[in-house]
Structures are given as C-alpha cells and as structure tokens.
Amino acid sequence: MSAVESPAPRRWSGVLLPEDPSEEELARHWTLSEADKREATQSRGDENRRHFALQLCVLRRYGRLLEGGETAPVRILNHLGAQLELPPVLFVTGALRPVTERQYADQVRRYLGWRGFDYKIQHELADWVEQRTLEGFSLAEVALRAEELLLGLQVVLPRLAVLARLLQSLCRRAEKQVFARIAEQLPSGFREEIDRMLEVPESAHRSDLFRLKAYPPEGKPDTILSFLAHYHYLHLIGVDKIRLAGCSVAMLLQFAKAARREDVWHLRRLPEAKRHALTACFLVEALKTTLDQSVEMNDQFLGGMCRRSKNSFERKQQEYRRRARDGRLQLLRGMEIVVEQDRQPIQMYLNLYAQIPKPQLCSAMADCRESDRLEVHGYADELNALRRFREVTRVCFPEVTHLACNHDFN
C-alpha cells in the first residue's frame, strides 16, 4: 500500500481494502482490461459480474480472494460497475451462494493462471518452513517470507488465520525436532544439573538460573566478582564442553532469548527435551556473554578510576602551575638582587633575605619542583595513590587484566 492510500481495516480473509480510495488508487489497482471485461460479462446478472470483477482485481492486487460474505466499499464497486456498463449501487448487497462463490473463485484463478493451495503446495511449504526454522528465522519472519514465496509461485494465499495456524504448526514441529536433537547431545549429568538449576532452594529466594539471567549492573568490585563466579560456575558444570551440532547460531540465540524470557516455573512445565534444549542454549550463550560482561564492567570500573585520578591530577596541576608561576617570579627577583650587588657573600645574603625572606624562597623552589614533577609523574602518582585500583584489578582479573588495563602506572 502506498503512502497516499487511505487506511483500510483487515477483513477475515486478510485482504486490506481501502474504505475511501482516491482516483489514483482506483485507476492503478481497480481498472479492468478488455480481456477482463469479456471474462466478467460471461457471468449471469449484474451482481455476479460486479462480484467477479471484484475478485479478479482483489486476487491480482493482494494474492487472496474475499471470503463468503465479504465485499468491497461502494466506491470500488461502482468504479468496477462503470467499466462493465452496469448501473451504480447505493449500498453493499448480500453475499453470493457458496456454490457460486467457489465457482467464481476457481474461474478467476484459472483466468489469471494462479494455482490453488493444494496438498502438494502444502508439502513443499512444510519443507521450506522447516529449513527456514532450522536457520533461525522467527515465526513472524517465516510468515512474511512464506507469503512472498507463495505469491512468487502465483499460489492463491489461504485465509489469513488458516495460513498463520499452518505456519505456526510447521514451525513448532521443526523446533520440536531440533529440541530432541539438542537434548540427545547433552550428557545425562548435565541434564540433571539443568533440572537442579531450575529448582529454588529452601534457603534462597531465587534459583541459580535466575542469577545467571541478571543483566550487568554498574561496574563495581562486588558485581565483577559475582559475574566471575557465574563464569567459573558455568565452567564447573561443563558448559564449555557442550557442542550443539545441527543448531545454527541464529537458532541458538533465538532459543537462548526464549529461555531468558521465561521463568523457572514455566520452564519446569515444558516437555523434558524442550526444557533441556532451551536451558542448554541459554547456558552456552551465557558462558560467552558472562565473560564479556565481566570484562565490560571491569573496563567501566577502571575507566572510572582513571577518570577520577585524572581529574584530581588536573586540579593539582592547575594549582601548582599558578604557585610555580609566582615562585619563579620570586626566584628571578632574588637572582637579580644577587647579581646586581657587588658585596661580600655574607652581606649579599643578608640583603637578599632582608628583601625576600628565606622561607619564601624555599617555598618558591618547592612549588617549582612540584610543578615539574607533576608534569612528568603526576597522573601515575594519582593512580598509585588509589591502592584499590591495583588491588581490585589483581583480585578480580588475574588472568584477563591485560584485556582492560595493559599499562604500568608505577
């Protein structure tokens, strides 16, 4: 439907007819050729001719036929009737007899060269849906592509609800085969671990699976350690040794998302093969994502520590730059006093300290030295001052520290 077409409610058959089509829409989608007119005039009676022309245009435009009792807006009927030289109508008339409806539907299909949705087409569609399901396509994607496939083969689409139920049944049947195939590849001990994981211990309010479903919070030492504990737990139960042959990556992700959405109460009620397959796909995906999330939280934590250290360093640097600027002025003034006067050293120092006290000169020299030191080592010193920076990094990530922090700040 183009952007200029008016809204159209969906009918029982699934056809979306515009209630108030524009002249452009009528000319584009509801215009009959001379051959169409000759075919339509073979019907008996004005109402039958008008209905035959309507079904002809509907099939050509939407790939479906109107069901018994469904009709089009008066504006469309009058536009078709004018081309057939029929008198206009003021309201929509009743439905045709079921036998006449089926007869016209077959006649329209043969005239346009379309095929019916017979058992052969259904068998071919079942094989096609099974392949798409195994590739990981969702039910909505399968339905969309199935309609495109049938229209490309010029097959009359069945009623919308019928096609939806059929595709859903075919997808579920294909998924059931995949569930059984995945469950057969799981060791018996691992299946028992899955069942235990779905139980809520009396001493806890949540199951182990619920904790594994937790999304990563803000990167802090305790949360990083908890996600690392989850990672080591998945290794301990043998998730890293699971190989799911015959399951595409897209389908694995789809099953993992399905298991994440469901709670343990619902998973426990599923058939055994489906329960084990969904949970196993989730655990395989969790093994990868848990480590990624731990590294990401570690990056976030280290980034926050670096940011705070840098802000502290920049504040100190600005302060000591100002103090060093004043100190250099005092040191230059002191050197001018020493150089310009031709006196004995004792008198020279007495005159110098009389104009600039010795503590002020020492403070100025200390400020200059501190400013120079901050330029070189200030940022590293701020990082080292935060002892938690190195301690938490060493405790949390002894083996993957280089992934997030590969610099030596000593």
WOCORKA-V618656 format. One record per pair of residues at least 24 apart in sequence whose ideal C-beta (glycine too) atoms are under 6 Angstrom apart, sorted by the first residue. I is the first residue (numbers start at 1). J is the second residue. D is the distance in Angstrom with one decimal. If there is no record, write none. Layout:
i = {I I}
j = {J J}
d = {D D}
//
This chain:
i = {11 12 13 13 13 13 13 14 14 15 15 15 17 19 26 29 30 30 30 32 39 40 46 47 49 50 50 50 50 52 53 55 55 56 59 63 63 64 65 68 68 68 69 109 114 114 115 116 117 117 117 121 126 129 130 133 133 135 136 136 136 136 139 142 142 143 179 179 179 180 181 182 182 182 183 183 183 186 186 190 191 193 194 194 198 198 198 207 209 212 213 216 216 219 219 219 221 224 224 224 224 227 227 227 228 230 231 231 234 239 239 242 252 255 256 256 256 295 295 298 298 299 302 302 305 309 309 312 313 313 313 317 317 320 320 320 321 323 324 324 324 327 327 327 330 331 334 380 383}
j = {70 67 64 66 67 70 159 64 160 58 62 64 72 73 79 61 57 76 79 83 111 84 86 93 84 77 80 81 86 104 80 104 108 108 108 151 157 157 105 95 98 101 95 156 154 156 155 156 155 156 158 155 170 170 174 171 174 248 248 250 251 254 171 167 171 167 273 274 277 273 246 244 247 277 273 276 277 276 280 238 276 237 276 279 264 267 268 264 264 286 260 293 297 297 300 301 392 294 297 298 396 290 293 294 294 290 290 291 287 283 287 284 281 281 281 282 285 403 404 397 404 404 404 405 389 382 383 382 378 379 382 374 378 370 371 374 371 367 367 368 371 364 367 368 364 364 361 409 409}
d = {5.1 5.4 5.5 5.5 4.4 5.9 5.4 5.7 2.9 6.0 5.0 5.3 5.4 5.2 4.8 5.0 5.2 5.7 5.4 4.9 5.5 6.0 4.9 6.0 5.6 5.9 5.9 5.2 6.0 5.2 4.5 6.0 4.9 5.2 5.7 4.6 4.9 4.6 5.2 5.3 5.9 5.0 4.4 5.7 4.7 5.3 4.9 5.9 5.9 6.0 4.9 5.6 5.3 4.2 4.3 5.1 3.9 5.7 4.9 2.4 3.9 5.5 5.3 5.9 5.9 5.2 4.6 4.5 4.2 4.8 5.2 5.6 5.9 4.0 4.1 4.6 5.2 5.9 5.7 5.9 5.2 5.0 5.5 4.8 4.6 5.7 5.3 4.8 5.7 5.4 5.6 4.1 5.5 3.6 3.4 3.9 4.8 5.9 5.1 5.7 4.7 5.7 5.8 4.4 5.5 5.1 4.7 5.3 4.8 4.8 4.8 5.7 5.0 3.8 4.7 4.5 4.0 5.4 6.0 5.7 4.7 4.6 5.5 5.1 4.8 4.1 4.8 5.2 4.8 4.7 4.5 5.1 5.9 5.2 4.3 5.7 5.7 4.2 4.8 4.8 3.6 3.1 4.1 5.1 4.5 5.4 5.9 4.7 4.3}
//
